[in-house]
Amino acid sequence: MGKIYIPANNAEDWAQFLAEPVRHWRIGYSARSLAHCWQDADSFPPEVSEALSTSEALCGTTMLLGIPEHQVALPGGSTKSQSDIWVLGKRDEQLVSIAIEGKVREPFGSTVAEWLESGTPGKRVRLQFLIETLGLHEVLPSIRYQLLHRTASAILEAERFNAGHALMLVHSFSQTQDWFEDYQAFAALFGIDAEVNRVHVARKVGKVTLHLGWVCGSAEYLSR
């Protein structure tokens, strides 16, 4: 991905960056719902601001910029971690790296065990890198791989921009909190008893303090 970015004039401008626009840019799906929600807000949507206010460290964070479908390179293969939107925020004098994962009914994809089934050496290298980046000793085979690399990407971008905080935030438009149990299992790796519409501090990883959160978006964007 290049280093020159062009501002979006409307939500439709986001579709061009999807890996499969025809398949994913559909009413009721996360990519479209997320784009309309964030484009309407032109900053943090209200539910995101409210969740940030539950964190002593991130309360009052302002949004400096957001990049749809932002890619972060990872070792162990050519596939990058692609956040639905990556946000650079600021709280007092500290920068904040936020990787947003949009959801409606879509699952988080393969578990670590399923992802490793092909057994390529690169996957082992990547998994070890993710474990170390997240400050963990190991991960359960049942953990969703997507949550690992998305969270790691938030930390890597925090390091790149010299940000003191990194947040992986699931922005779900499912009104029944589909797949929240997968997020709960992931958060439990950090000793977190996860709650909806709340940001939790996970741990300090090097110079970066990691946070995890899940917010529920408005149902109005499921029909946009």
Disulfide bonds with the S-S distance in Angstrom:
none
